[in-house]
Amino acid sequence: IATKDPLNPIKQDVKKGKLRYVANLFPYKGYIWNYGAIPQTWEDPRHNDEHTGCCGDNDPIDVCEIGSKVCARGEIIRVKVLGILAMIDEGETDWKVIAINVDDPDAANYNDINDVKRLKPGYLEATVDWFRRYKVPDGKPENQFAFDAEFKDKDFAIDIIKSTHDYWRALVTKKTDGKGISCMNTTVFESPFQCDPDAAKAIVDALPPHEPACTIPTDGKIYI
């Protein structure tokens, strides 16, 4: 989510002028869940989180969706919140919500984080391991976690989501400084950044046409 661009389009990350990809980190290949974000949330970089002792990472709150369907890029789905992991990424709070698509065939069997432990043994441990090490191939240190890397339950997760929604609302109503985030929107009537739908459409229409996707590069490595 390109938070500094008008209307916050979905774009691939760029690092040092090159498209950014996730390394294959043994024994995983790419992401091990559908990875996305909850709209209308924001981890405030000026707020020191009482649980982690670190400020927010200036992004929407992340979601790991654990259902059986592999979602398309940019797909919007409804999820059932199950729990949350408190990751500390280079000194910043970076919550990871664990959730399942409400339309997943097994969704009725998942109602809290303990159901994930029971029905997908080893999956949460793999999630911690993945997040701990995924930046190491880029020369970064391992990530850290609050609560000794234990997942908190659904109620705790919902409280965190609500608080990040409050930070987002303060952001879009200009009660706090977004540090360069574009808050242009068409739906939040109390927001001074609200724009006419025609103006938003004009921004989209002015963008260059999509070009064929680049070939995904590979360095031929699996990192251990």
N, CA, C and O of each residue as an XYZ file, in Angstrom:
896
protein
N       0.862     -1.178      0.000
C       0.000      0.000      0.000
C       0.899      1.228      0.000
O       1.628      1.479      0.959
N       0.836      1.990     -1.090
C       1.697      3.170     -1.243
C       1.058      4.337     -0.492
O       0.298      5.116     -1.068
N       1.374      4.450      0.798
C       0.676      5.400      1.659
C       0.983      6.856      1.332
O       0.216      7.742      1.710
N       2.072      7.121      0.650
C       2.418      8.510      0.331
C       1.844      8.954     -1.023
O       1.921     10.134     -1.367
N       1.277      8.029     -1.781
C       0.681      8.361     -3.076
C      -0.788      8.708     -2.908
O      -1.447      8.140     -2.037
N      -1.327      9.627     -3.717
C      -2.754      9.947     -3.641
C      -3.614      8.699     -3.804
O      -3.397      7.902     -4.717
N      -4.585      8.536     -2.921
C      -5.533      7.422     -2.913
C      -4.895      6.086     -2.511
O      -5.558      5.050     -2.533
N      -3.613      6.113     -2.145
C      -2.932      4.930     -1.580
C      -3.080      3.666     -2.434
O      -3.651      2.678     -1.971
N      -2.581      3.683     -3.661
C      -2.689      2.489     -4.510
C      -1.791      1.361     -4.014
O      -0.865      1.582     -3.234
N      -2.080      0.162     -4.477
C      -1.224     -0.985     -4.180
C      -0.111     -1.030     -5.211
O      -0.369     -1.119     -6.411
N       1.134     -0.968     -4.736
C       2.300     -0.993     -5.617
C       3.352     -1.911     -5.009
O       3.385     -2.117     -3.796
N       4.193     -2.448     -5.845
C       5.267     -3.291     -5.336
C       6.335     -2.430     -4.676
O       6.667     -1.344     -5.150
N       6.866     -2.949     -3.564
C       7.946     -2.245     -2.870
C       9.171     -2.109     -3.770
O       9.491     -3.002     -4.555
N       9.841     -0.980     -3.637
C      11.087     -0.745     -4.361
C      12.182     -0.475     -3.338
O      11.994      0.322     -2.419
N      13.318     -1.132     -3.494
C      14.452     -0.936     -2.597
C      15.702     -0.735     -3.431
O      16.062     -1.583     -4.248
N      16.366      0.404     -3.216
C      17.579      0.752     -3.966
C      17.345      0.690     -5.472
O      18.191      0.226     -6.236
N      16.165      1.175     -5.874
C      15.850      1.254     -7.298
C      15.421     -0.051     -7.931
O      15.200     -0.101     -9.141
N      15.296     -1.119     -7.140
C      14.899     -2.415     -7.680
C      13.634     -2.907     -6.981
O      13.399     -2.616     -5.808
N      12.819     -3.665     -7.735
C      11.632     -4.249     -7.137
C      12.036     -5.212     -6.030
O      13.000     -5.967     -6.159
N      11.274     -5.168     -4.937
C      11.616     -5.978     -3.773
C      10.809     -7.271     -3.764
O       9.603     -7.265     -4.011
N      11.483     -8.371     -3.478
C      10.850     -9.682     -3.379
C      11.241    -10.330     -2.055
O      12.254     -9.983     -1.449
N      10.412    -11.280     -1.620
C      10.696    -12.013     -0.392
C      11.590    -13.200     -0.719
O      11.314    -13.952     -1.654
N      12.644    -13.364      0.038
C      13.569    -14.477     -0.187
C      12.926    -15.802      0.220
O      12.053    -15.839      1.087
N      13.365    -16.880     -0.414
C      12.954    -18.221     -0.010
C      13.806    -18.639      1.180
O      15.011    -18.863      1.060
N      13.155    -18.736      2.320
C      13.850    -18.969      3.589
C      13.534    -20.384      4.066
O      12.413    -20.653      4.498
N      14.488    -21.271      3.995
C      14.260    -22.681      4.321
C      13.567    -22.838      5.671
O      13.972    -22.204      6.646
N      12.528    -23.672      5.746
C      11.979    -24.560      4.716
C      10.808    -23.955      3.937
O      10.036    -24.690      3.321
N      10.666    -22.649      3.956
C       9.506    -22.000      3.348
C       9.839    -21.508      1.941
O      11.004    -21.334      1.581
N       8.787    -21.290      1.161
C       8.951    -20.678     -0.150
C       7.994    -19.496     -0.228
O       6.786    -19.674     -0.387
N       8.541    -18.291     -0.117
C       7.687    -17.107     -0.112
C       6.877    -17.014      1.171
O       7.287    -17.503      2.223
N       5.711    -16.372      1.059
C       4.830    -16.214      2.222
C       4.136    -17.535      2.547
O       3.899    -18.351      1.656
N       3.815    -17.741      3.809
C       3.176    -18.988      4.230
C       1.711    -18.785      4.603
O       1.090    -19.680      5.177
N       1.155    -17.629      4.285
C      -0.255    -17.302      4.458
C      -0.572    -16.239      3.416
O       0.325    -15.758      2.724
N      -1.842    -15.870      3.301
C      -2.198    -14.672      2.541
C      -1.853    -13.467      3.410
O      -2.298    -13.376      4.554
N      -1.063    -12.548      2.871
C      -0.555    -11.426      3.662
C      -1.196    -10.138      3.172
O      -1.125     -9.806      1.989
N      -1.821     -9.420      4.091
C      -2.497     -8.185      3.713
C      -2.540     -7.203      4.867
O      -1.698     -7.240      5.764
N      -3.531     -6.324      4.836
C      -3.650     -5.285      5.860
C      -5.120     -4.975      6.094
O      -5.963     -5.216      5.231
N      -5.415     -4.442      7.266
C      -6.779     -4.022      7.594
C      -6.924     -2.551      7.238
O      -6.176     -1.719      7.750
N      -7.878     -2.212      6.365
C      -8.068     -0.800      6.012
C      -8.537      0.009      7.219
O      -9.069     -0.530      8.190
N      -8.323      1.308      7.124
C      -8.736      2.241      8.174
C      -8.072      1.920      9.517
O      -8.685      2.053     10.576
N      -6.813      1.497      9.451
C      -5.985      1.338     10.650
C      -4.640      1.996     10.377
O      -4.250      2.178      9.224
N      -3.939      2.349     11.442
C      -2.629      3.002     11.305
C      -1.851      2.820     12.593
O      -2.352      3.120     13.677
N      -0.621      2.324     12.474
C       0.261      2.199     13.634
C       1.053      3.496     13.763
O       2.028      3.721     13.045
N       0.620      4.332     14.680
C       1.118      5.701     14.831
C       2.595      5.708     15.251
O       2.938      5.175     16.306
N       3.466      6.308     14.434
C       4.900      6.338     14.779
C       5.219      7.267     15.941
O       6.352      7.287     16.424
N       4.237      8.035     16.396
C       4.461      8.910     17.556
C       3.935      8.289     18.850
O       4.158      8.826     19.935
N       3.247      7.174     18.735
C       2.679      6.530     19.923
C       3.578      5.397     20.385
O       3.846      4.457     19.637
N       4.044      5.495     21.633
C       4.867      4.446     22.225
C       3.944      3.379     22.798
O       3.248      3.613     23.786
N       3.945      2.217     22.179
C       3.018      1.161     22.569
C       3.351      0.620     23.959
O       4.505      0.320     24.263
N       2.330      0.504     24.787
C       2.550      0.066     26.171
C       2.996     -1.393     26.251
O       3.614     -1.791     27.238
N       2.695     -2.188     25.239
C       3.030     -3.610     25.268
C       4.432     -3.892     24.737
O       5.117     -4.791     25.224
N       4.853     -3.123     23.742
C       6.153     -3.382     23.109
C       7.231     -2.402     23.539
O       8.422     -2.690     23.419
N       6.815     -1.235     24.043
C       7.781     -0.196     24.380
C       8.352      0.507     23.169
O       9.341      1.233     23.277
N       7.728      0.294     21.997
C       8.206      0.902     20.752
C       7.063      1.630     20.059
O       5.891      1.327     20.286
N       7.415      2.589     19.215
C       6.415      3.332     18.453
C       5.968      2.523     17.236
O       6.619      1.555     16.841
N       4.839      2.943     16.648
C       4.288      2.249     15.492
C       5.144      2.405     14.252
O       6.029      3.259     14.195
N       4.869      1.559     13.245
C       5.711      1.525     12.041
C       5.185      2.393     10.906
O       5.700      2.334      9.789
N       4.154      3.206     11.185
C       3.648      4.180     10.203
C       2.898      3.516      9.049
O       2.812      4.081      7.958
N       2.360      2.328      9.283
C       1.626      1.585      8.262
C       0.308      1.079      8.823
O       0.107      1.088     10.037
N      -0.605      0.632      7.938
C      -1.785     -0.089      8.423
C      -1.363     -1.365      9.143
O      -0.238     -1.838      8.982
N      -2.270     -1.912      9.931
C      -1.950     -3.127     10.674
C      -1.997     -4.328      9.728
O      -2.903     -4.438      8.902
N      -1.019     -5.224      9.854
C      -0.870     -6.355      8.935
C      -1.734     -7.539      9.359
O      -2.052     -7.713     10.535
N      -2.108     -8.355      8.356
C      -2.929     -9.539      8.594
C      -2.307    -10.753      7.915
O      -1.891    -10.684      6.759
N      -2.250    -11.847      8.633
C      -1.890    -13.146      8.060
C      -3.171    -13.981      8.023
O      -3.675    -14.408      9.061
N      -3.688    -14.206      6.813
C      -4.932    -14.969      6.656
C      -4.572    -16.421      6.402
O      -3.825    -16.716      5.469
N      -5.093    -17.339      7.220
C      -4.594    -18.712      7.249
C      -5.498    -19.700      6.533
O      -5.320    -20.908      6.691
N      -6.455    -19.232      5.755
C      -7.373    -20.137      5.070
C      -6.723    -20.913      3.940
O      -5.536    -20.750      3.657
N      -7.526    -21.769      3.292
C      -7.008    -22.675      2.267
C      -6.908    -22.040      0.889
O      -6.173    -22.540      0.038
N      -7.626    -20.958      0.650
C      -7.610    -20.314     -0.665
C      -6.426    -19.359     -0.784
O      -6.167    -18.567      0.122
N      -5.710    -19.437     -1.900
C      -4.659    -18.464     -2.194
C      -5.322    -17.261     -2.853
O      -5.842    -17.367     -3.964
N      -5.306    -16.126     -2.175
C      -6.009    -14.939     -2.670
C      -5.200    -14.237     -3.759
O      -3.974    -14.337     -3.812
N      -5.921    -13.525     -4.623
C      -5.273    -12.735     -5.667
C      -4.732    -11.443     -5.071
O      -5.236    -10.953     -4.060
N      -3.713    -10.905     -5.701
C      -3.155     -9.629     -5.260
C      -4.247     -8.557     -5.301
O      -4.920     -8.394     -6.318
N      -4.420     -7.831     -4.204
C      -5.413     -6.768     -4.146
C      -6.815     -7.233     -3.832
O      -7.729     -6.413     -3.751
N      -7.008     -8.524     -3.653
C      -8.346     -9.041     -3.362
C      -8.812     -8.564     -1.989
O      -8.035     -8.524     -1.035
N     -10.083     -8.207     -1.905
C     -10.680     -7.758     -0.645
C     -11.532     -8.890     -0.092
O     -12.440     -9.373     -0.768
N     -11.246     -9.308      1.119
C     -12.004    -10.388      1.744
C     -12.396     -9.982      3.159
O     -11.772     -9.112      3.767
N     -13.437    -10.623      3.670
C     -13.822    -10.466      5.069
C     -13.164    -11.583      5.873
O     -13.125    -12.733      5.438
N     -12.656    -11.237      7.034
C     -11.955    -12.228      7.847
C     -12.491    -12.258      9.271
O     -13.090    -11.299      9.758
N     -12.257    -13.384      9.914
C     -12.549    -13.561     11.331
C     -11.221    -13.443     12.085
O     -10.281    -14.192     11.818
N     -11.154    -12.512     13.012
C      -9.927    -12.299     13.789
C      -9.777    -13.421     14.817
O     -10.732    -13.780     15.506
N      -8.562    -13.968     14.907
C      -8.296    -15.083     15.819
C      -7.272    -14.752     16.897
O      -7.355    -15.276     18.008
N      -6.317    -13.897     16.587
C      -5.268    -13.568     17.547
C      -4.291    -12.584     16.948
O      -4.526    -12.033     15.873
N      -3.186    -12.363     17.656
C      -2.235    -11.347     17.196
C      -0.844    -11.635     17.756
O      -0.694    -12.193     18.843
N       0.162    -11.240     16.988
C       1.568    -11.385     17.372
C       2.201    -10.000     17.429
O       2.029     -9.199     16.510
N       2.928     -9.716     18.500
C       3.564     -8.406     18.675
C       5.007     -8.468     18.196
O       5.903     -8.827     18.959
N       5.231     -8.117     16.928
C       6.589     -8.121     16.391
C       7.226     -6.746     16.559
O       6.546     -5.722     16.496
N       8.529     -6.737     16.772
C       9.307     -5.500     16.836
C      10.303     -5.546     15.686
O      11.252     -6.330     15.696
N      10.069     -4.693     14.699
C      10.838     -4.692     13.453
C      11.744     -3.466     13.423
O      11.279     -2.345     13.220
N      13.029     -3.686     13.625
C      14.009     -2.595     13.630
C      13.584     -1.474     14.573
O      13.669     -0.292     14.242
N      13.124     -1.877     15.757
C      12.767     -0.920     16.794
C      11.380     -0.332     16.685
O      11.043      0.584     17.435
N      10.557     -0.838     15.759
C       9.197     -0.328     15.585
C       8.172     -1.425     15.861
O       8.401     -2.594     15.550
N       7.041     -1.035     16.448
C       5.943     -1.967     16.673
C       5.297     -2.329     15.342
O       4.973     -1.450     14.543
N       5.113     -3.624     15.106
C       4.559     -4.100     13.836
C       3.658     -5.301     14.117
O       4.064     -6.451     13.950
N       2.434     -5.014     14.546
C       1.493     -6.071     14.907
C       1.155     -6.949     13.705
O       1.061     -6.462     12.579
N       0.973     -8.251     13.952
C       0.567     -9.211     12.932
C      -0.707     -9.917     13.405
O      -0.671    -10.752     14.309
N      -1.822     -9.569     12.781
C      -3.103    -10.176     13.126
C      -3.209    -11.541     12.445
O      -2.891    -11.673     11.263
N      -3.651    -12.542     13.178
C      -3.936    -13.857     12.616
C      -5.448    -13.943     12.409
O      -6.224    -13.696     13.332
N      -5.857    -14.295     11.191
C      -7.278    -14.300     10.857
C      -7.557    -15.382      9.826
O      -6.637    -15.955      9.242
N      -8.851    -15.654      9.609
C      -9.249    -16.612      8.579
C     -10.400    -16.031      7.772
O     -11.286    -15.374      8.318
N     -10.379    -16.277      6.483
C     -11.435    -15.842      5.576
C     -12.773    -16.402      6.064
O     -12.888    -17.602      6.313
N     -13.782    -15.541      6.201
C     -15.079    -16.018      6.696
C     -15.723    -17.005      5.733
O     -16.601    -17.771      6.130
N     -15.297    -16.997      4.468
C     -15.846    -17.926      3.482
C     -15.033    -19.214      3.364
O     -15.343    -20.062      2.528
N     -14.010    -19.369      4.181
C     -13.230    -20.600      4.151
C     -14.091    -21.765      4.635
O     -14.857    -21.602      5.585
N     -13.982    -22.936      4.004
C     -14.800    -24.082      4.428
C     -14.635    -24.447      5.898
O     -15.555    -25.000      6.500
N     -13.490    -24.151      6.479
C     -13.240    -24.502      7.878
C     -13.387    -23.326      8.837
O     -13.028    -23.438     10.009
N     -13.908    -22.204      8.358
C     -13.950    -20.994      9.187
C     -14.724    -21.207     10.486
O     -14.366    -20.640     11.518
N     -15.777    -22.016     10.443
C     -16.593    -22.225     11.644
C     -15.812    -22.915     12.753
O     -16.179    -22.822     13.924
N     -14.740    -23.605     12.391
C     -13.947    -24.326     13.391
C     -12.891    -23.452     14.065
O     -12.240    -23.879     15.018
N     -12.726    -22.232     13.567
C     -11.698    -21.330     14.091
C     -12.360    -20.117     14.730
O     -12.991    -19.309     14.049
N     -12.210    -19.999     16.042
C     -12.822    -18.880     16.754
C     -11.856    -18.140     17.671
O     -12.186    -17.060     18.160
N     -10.691    -18.687     17.911
C      -9.685    -18.033     18.752
C      -8.323    -18.640     18.423
O      -8.232    -19.608     17.667
N      -7.287    -18.075     18.984
C      -5.930    -18.501     18.632
C      -5.666    -19.949     19.048
O      -4.869    -20.637     18.411
N      -6.322    -20.414     20.104
C      -6.108    -21.797     20.529
C      -6.608    -22.799     19.498
O      -6.101    -23.918     19.419
N      -7.607    -22.401     18.703
C      -8.080    -23.281     17.637
C      -7.012    -23.455     16.563
O      -6.894    -24.528     15.970
N      -6.239    -22.413     16.313
C      -5.141    -22.520     15.345
C      -4.081    -23.478     15.882
O      -3.558    -24.312     15.143
N      -3.768    -23.355     17.163
C      -2.783    -24.258     17.769
C      -3.237    -25.712     17.681
O      -2.433    -26.615     17.451
N      -4.549    -25.920     17.870
C      -5.087    -27.284     17.901
C      -5.225    -27.880     16.504
O      -4.908    -29.051     16.295
N      -5.696    -27.082     15.548
C      -6.028    -27.607     14.225
C      -4.897    -27.478     13.213
O      -4.878    -28.188     12.207
N      -3.968    -26.586     13.472
C      -2.809    -26.419     12.583
C      -1.530    -26.480     13.417
O      -0.826    -25.479     13.549
N      -1.229    -27.647     13.978
C      -0.052    -27.742     14.860
C       1.227    -27.358     14.129
O       1.500    -27.822     13.022
N       2.006    -26.493     14.783
C       3.272    -26.041     14.216
C       3.173    -24.805     13.352
O       4.190    -24.192     13.026
N       1.956    -24.427     12.973
C       1.788    -23.297     12.045
C       2.156    -21.970     12.696
O       2.812    -21.133     12.076
N       1.740    -21.777     13.932
C       2.068    -20.526     14.614
C       3.562    -20.441     14.913
O       4.155    -19.366     14.827
N       4.164    -21.563     15.261
C       5.607    -21.578     15.486
C       6.352    -21.240     14.190
O       7.354    -20.525     14.206
N       5.846    -21.769     13.067
C       6.448    -21.450     11.769
C       6.285    -19.975     11.439
O       7.171    -19.367     10.839
N       5.151    -19.399     11.832
C       4.909    -17.975     11.592
C       5.920    -17.119     12.347
O       6.470    -16.169     11.789
N       6.166    -17.448     13.605
C       7.174    -16.717     14.386
C       8.548    -16.876     13.749
O       9.288    -15.901     13.611
N       8.888    -18.093     13.364
C      10.192    -18.351     12.757
C      10.356    -17.558     11.464
O      11.413    -16.978     11.219
N       9.309    -17.531     10.639
C       9.364    -16.799      9.367
C       9.589    -15.311      9.620
O      10.479    -14.701      9.028
N       8.779    -14.736     10.501
C       8.915    -13.304     10.770
C      10.239    -12.978     11.462
O      10.795    -11.900     11.252
N      10.736    -13.874     12.264
C      12.000    -13.618     12.946
C      13.153    -13.499     11.939
O      14.055    -12.683     12.125
N      13.124    -14.313     10.873
C      14.305    -14.451     10.021
C      14.172    -13.893      8.606
O      15.149    -13.907      7.856
N      12.986    -13.398      8.216
C      12.789    -13.127      6.789
C      13.638    -11.977      6.245
O      13.824    -11.878      5.032
N      14.148    -11.118      7.102
C      15.004    -10.024      6.628
C      16.499    -10.348      6.697
O      17.328     -9.565      6.234
N      16.832    -11.484      7.267
C      18.245    -11.850      7.408
C      18.955    -11.957      6.056
O      20.100    -11.519      5.951
N      18.319    -12.528      5.001
C      19.005    -12.572      3.702
C      19.370    -11.197      3.147
O      20.257    -11.088      2.300
N      18.694    -10.147      3.616
C      19.013     -8.783      3.186
C      20.082     -8.135      4.052
O      20.376     -6.949      3.899
N      20.664     -8.907      4.960
C      21.701     -8.366      5.828
C      21.178     -7.696      7.080
O      21.935     -7.040      7.796
N      19.875     -7.853      7.358
C      19.278     -7.242      8.545
C      19.345     -8.216      9.724
O      19.493     -9.422      9.526
N      19.237     -7.694     10.951
C      19.205     -8.587     12.110
C      17.861     -9.293     12.222
O      16.891     -8.903     11.573
N      17.810    -10.322     13.040
C      16.543    -10.991     13.302
C      15.583    -10.038     14.005
O      15.997     -9.198     14.804
N      14.290    -10.182     13.695
C      13.276     -9.394     14.374
C      13.041     -9.935     15.781
O      13.329    -11.094     16.081
N      12.509     -9.064     16.632
C      12.218     -9.411     18.019
C      10.705     -9.404     18.237
O       9.946     -8.965     17.373
N      10.277     -9.896     19.402
C       8.853     -9.984     19.704
C       8.607     -9.642     21.168
O       9.425     -9.936     22.039
N       7.463     -9.014     21.416
C       7.004     -8.842     22.793
C       6.322    -10.133     23.250
O       6.030    -11.008     22.435
N       6.075    -10.244     24.536
C       5.392    -11.407     25.127
C       6.130    -12.721     24.840
O       5.502    -13.777     24.760
N       7.457    -12.661     24.686
C       8.241    -13.874     24.408
C       7.722    -14.611     23.181
O       7.738    -15.841     23.125
N       7.258    -13.836     22.193
C       6.771    -14.374     20.914
C       5.516    -15.233     21.072
O       5.226    -16.071     20.219
N       4.779    -15.028     22.154
C       3.510    -15.731     22.334
C       2.393    -14.952     21.640
O       2.362    -13.722     21.683
N       1.485    -15.675     21.005
C       0.333    -15.049     20.365
C      -0.708    -14.699     21.418
O      -0.980    -15.489     22.322
N      -1.281    -13.524     21.295
C      -2.366    -13.110     22.177
C      -3.698    -13.493     21.543
O      -3.774    -13.742     20.340
N      -4.743    -13.537     22.358
C      -6.013    -14.085     21.882
C      -6.842    -13.081     21.082
O      -6.434    -11.941     20.857
N      -8.014    -13.542     20.663
C      -8.894    -12.750     19.799
C      -9.275    -11.420     20.438
O      -9.197    -10.379     19.787
N      -9.686    -11.442     21.708
C     -10.125    -10.205     22.356
C      -8.996     -9.184     22.412
O      -9.215     -7.996     22.176
N      -7.800     -9.642     22.722
C      -6.642     -8.747     22.741
C      -6.420     -8.167     21.352
O      -6.171     -6.970     21.204
N      -6.512     -9.021     20.330
C      -6.302     -8.568     18.953
C      -7.320     -7.508     18.550
O      -6.972     -6.512     17.916
N      -8.566     -7.726     18.916
C      -9.611     -6.763     18.552
C      -9.360     -5.421     19.230
O      -9.594     -4.371     18.630
N      -8.886     -5.444     20.472
C      -8.552     -4.187     21.155
C      -7.436     -3.443     20.418
O      -7.491     -2.220     20.283
N      -6.430     -4.169     19.944
C      -5.342     -3.530     19.197
C      -5.867     -2.958     17.887
O      -5.506     -1.844     17.507
N      -6.711     -3.706     17.199
C      -7.288     -3.213     15.939
C      -8.096     -1.942     16.185
O      -7.998     -0.981     15.421
N      -8.890     -1.936     17.246
C      -9.685     -0.742     17.564
C      -8.782      0.459     17.842
O      -9.075      1.569     17.397
N      -7.701      0.246     18.565
C      -6.814      1.372     18.878
C      -6.138      1.894     17.617
O      -5.976      3.104     17.464
N      -5.738      0.997     16.705
C      -5.118      1.467     15.459
C      -6.139      2.137     14.553
O      -5.782      2.992     13.742
N      -7.398      1.760     14.681
C      -8.446      2.487     13.946
C      -8.590      3.904     14.494
O      -8.775      4.850     13.729
N      -8.507      4.052     15.808
C      -8.585      5.391     16.401
C      -7.423      6.265     15.929
O      -7.609      7.451     15.656
N      -6.225      5.683     15.832
C      -5.081      6.452     15.319
C      -5.314      6.848     13.859
O      -4.982      7.962     13.454
N      -5.879      5.941     13.082
C      -6.197      6.257     11.680
C      -7.213      7.397     11.597
O      -7.062      8.306     10.781
N      -8.243      7.350     12.436
C      -9.266      8.397     12.381
C      -8.663      9.752     12.751
O      -9.007     10.768     12.147
N      -7.778      9.775     13.725
C      -7.089     11.027     14.056
C      -6.253     11.505     12.876
O      -6.135     12.708     12.640
N      -5.677     10.570     12.142
C      -4.856     10.907     10.978
C      -5.688     11.543      9.874
O      -5.323     12.597      9.353
N      -6.806     10.913      9.512
C      -7.586     11.403      8.365
C      -8.424     12.628      8.709
O      -8.914     13.314      7.812
N      -8.592     12.908     10.000
C      -9.295     14.131     10.393
C      -8.323     15.244     10.784
O      -8.722     16.276     11.323
N      -7.053     15.015     10.503
C      -5.983     15.999     10.686
C      -5.793     16.396     12.147
O      -5.449     17.539     12.448
N      -6.019     15.448     13.045
C      -5.757     15.692     14.455
C      -4.344     15.272     14.845
O      -3.904     15.498     15.972
N      -3.646     14.665     13.903
C      -2.245     14.293     14.094
C      -1.533     14.401     12.759
O      -2.167     14.373     11.704
N      -0.229     14.524     12.806
C       0.573     14.688     11.593
C       0.913     13.322     11.012
O       1.459     12.464     11.705
N       0.590     13.126      9.747
C       0.824     11.849      9.100
C       2.208     11.660      8.540
O       2.483     10.623      7.936
N       3.092     12.622      8.715
C       4.485     12.480      8.271
C       4.572     12.060      6.803
O       5.297     11.132      6.446
N       3.814     12.768      5.964
C       3.903     12.524      4.531
C       2.884     11.560      3.973
O       2.835     11.368      2.758
N       2.066     10.944      4.813
C       1.030     10.034      4.322
C      -0.052     10.834      3.609
O      -0.501     11.864      4.113
N      -0.469     10.364      2.444
C      -1.576     10.986      1.728
C      -2.890     10.456      2.289
O      -3.140      9.251      2.273
N      -3.723     11.361      2.784
C      -5.004     10.976      3.378
C      -6.177     11.281      2.453
O      -7.327     11.258      2.891
N      -5.906     11.564      1.189
C      -6.972     11.831      0.228
C      -7.938     10.652      0.189
O      -7.519      9.498      0.090
N      -9.234     10.951      0.268
C     -10.237      9.890      0.289
C     -11.554     10.415     -0.254
O     -11.728     11.623     -0.413
N     -12.473      9.519     -0.536
C     -13.788      9.915     -1.059
C     -14.920      9.570     -0.105
O     -16.078      9.842     -0.421
N     -14.630      8.979      1.054
C     -15.691      8.409      1.887
C     -15.784      8.961      3.302
O     -16.823      8.803      3.943
N     -14.738      9.604      3.814
C     -14.745     10.062      5.211
C     -15.191     11.518      5.231
O     -14.393     12.429      5.011
N     -16.466     11.721      5.496
C     -17.059     13.044      5.320
C     -16.486     14.090      6.267
O     -16.447     15.273      5.928
N     -16.039     13.668      7.454
C     -15.488     14.633      8.403
C     -14.015     14.925      8.145
O     -13.398     15.698      8.878
N     -13.453     14.319      7.118
C     -12.034     14.503      6.821
C     -11.806     15.715      5.928
O     -12.476     15.862      4.906
N     -10.862     16.593      6.301
C     -10.538     17.725      5.420
C      -9.847     17.276      4.137
O      -9.670     18.073      3.216
N      -9.457     16.011      4.071
C      -8.789     15.484      2.876
C      -9.768     14.845      1.894
O      -9.367     14.358      0.837
N     -11.063     14.851      2.251
C     -12.035     14.224      1.351
C     -12.081     14.965      0.021
O     -12.056     16.196     -0.018
N     -12.151     14.200     -1.072
C     -12.224     14.812     -2.395
C     -13.441     14.285     -3.139
O     -14.024     13.265     -2.772
N     -13.807     14.999     -4.183
C     -14.923     14.597     -5.026
C     -14.567     13.304     -5.772
O     -13.428     13.148     -6.213
N     -15.517     12.381     -5.918
C     -15.216     11.150     -6.665
C     -14.694     11.405     -8.072
O     -13.869     10.643     -8.577
N     -15.169     12.470     -8.707
C     -14.678     12.780    -10.053
C     -13.200     13.164    -10.021
O     -12.441     12.830    -10.931
N     -12.800     13.875     -8.954
C     -11.387     14.246     -8.825
C     -10.527     13.004     -8.603
O      -9.424     12.898     -9.141
N     -11.043     12.064     -7.803
C     -10.309     10.821     -7.579
C     -10.193     10.024     -8.875
O      -9.141      9.460     -9.176
N     -11.280      9.985     -9.636
C     -11.253      9.254    -10.911
C     -10.253      9.882    -11.875
O      -9.579      9.177    -12.625
N     -10.162     11.209    -11.851
C      -9.219     11.894    -12.737
C      -7.777     11.509    -12.402
O      -6.944     11.372    -13.298
N      -7.486     11.334    -11.102
C      -6.142     10.908    -10.695
C      -5.839      9.515    -11.244
O      -4.753      9.263    -11.767
N      -6.808      8.622    -11.119
C      -6.614      7.253    -11.610
C      -6.476      7.242    -13.129
O      -5.611      6.557    -13.675
N      -7.332      8.004    -13.805
C      -7.310      8.016    -15.272
C      -6.021      8.612    -15.826
O      -5.620      8.301    -16.948
N      -5.369      9.472    -15.035
C      -4.143     10.127    -15.511
C      -2.911      9.235    -15.398
O      -1.848      9.579    -15.916
N      -3.044      8.109    -14.735
C      -1.901      7.212    -14.578
C      -1.574      6.523    -15.900
O      -2.473      6.285    -16.707
N      -0.318      6.204    -16.133
C       0.046      5.497    -17.366
C      -0.566      4.106    -17.386
O      -0.828      3.538    -16.326
N      -0.799      3.546    -18.561
C      -1.379      2.196    -18.638
C      -0.433      1.155    -18.052
O       0.785      1.335    -18.028
N      -1.023      0.067    -17.583
C      -0.205     -1.018    -17.045
C       0.669     -1.613    -18.138
O       0.236     -1.784    -19.277
N       1.886     -1.919    -17.779
C       2.799     -2.596    -18.686
C       2.867     -4.079    -18.317
O       2.471     -4.458    -17.214
N       3.357     -4.907    -19.214
C       3.502     -6.333    -18.874
C       4.348     -6.504    -17.616
O       5.313     -5.772    -17.396
N       3.972     -7.477    -16.801
C       4.696     -7.714    -15.549
C       6.141     -8.105    -15.822
O       6.448     -8.777    -16.807
N       7.014     -7.672    -14.934
C       8.422     -8.049    -15.044
C       8.601     -9.531    -14.716
O       7.825    -10.108    -13.954
N       9.604    -10.117    -15.283
C       9.960    -11.484    -14.926
C      10.506    -11.497    -13.500
O      11.366    -10.691    -13.147
N      10.002    -12.411    -12.696
C      10.457    -12.476    -11.310
C      11.898    -12.974    -11.282
O      12.181    -14.079    -11.745
N      12.806    -12.169    -10.745
C      14.208    -12.604    -10.703
C      14.427    -13.667     -9.640
O      13.652    -13.775     -8.690
N      15.445    -14.422     -9.797
C      15.813    -15.393     -8.770
C      17.326    -15.438     -8.654
O      18.051    -15.397     -9.648
N      17.777    -15.525     -7.415
C      19.222    -15.668     -7.225
C      19.610    -17.136     -7.071
O      20.765    -17.475     -6.813
N      18.589    -18.006     -7.242
C      18.869    -19.437     -7.175
C      19.177    -19.946     -5.789
O      19.709    -21.046     -5.642
N      18.857    -19.172     -4.763
C      19.243    -19.538     -3.403
C      18.030    -19.848     -2.538
O      16.966    -19.249     -2.693
N      18.207    -20.771     -1.647
C      17.309    -20.975     -0.524
C      18.120    -20.671      0.727
O      19.140    -21.309      0.989
N      17.652    -19.682      1.502
C      18.428    -19.222      2.659
C      18.089    -20.054      3.893
O      16.927    -20.374      4.146
N      19.105    -20.388      4.639
C      18.933    -21.195      5.848
C      19.343    -20.379      7.066
O      19.275    -20.873      8.192
